[in-house]
Amino acid sequence: MNGKIARTLAVGAGAAAVAVGGAAPALAAPEAPGLVSLHDLPGYGGESHTQLINGSGTFCLPLGPLDNRASSIRLSDARVEVFDSPGCFGAGLTLAGSVPDLGLIGWDNRISSVRITVA
């Protein structure tokens, strides 16, 4: 597992390119491989927690301030699995792409860890 993990916490509209608050239109998926951005509101709004993997490998990432609070998730070109327990354990779901409303698939305020695989 070579690589580095960078974390960003952004709050509100205009805080960062992947953190959009309010009713702003959804942005396109992040360009960087290995980027996962969780948001506490549907539609990629509100507080966000972004994790960027610099390198390749498989990483299990904690959610920090959005543990059991994520309502939407934006993904880049990487394999991503979400879990309802810390340490990438418990019930899990593989995501094929970004999900603007986790409630529609039964995962609103449920994610506690994320496993990301970057080639």
Secondary structure, 3 states (H helix, E strand, C coil): CCEEEEEEEECCCCCECCECCCCCCCCCCCCCCCEEEEEEECCCEEEEEEEEEEECEEEEEECHHHCCCCCEEEECCCEEEEEEECCCEEEEEEECCCECCHHHHCCCCCCCEEEEEEC
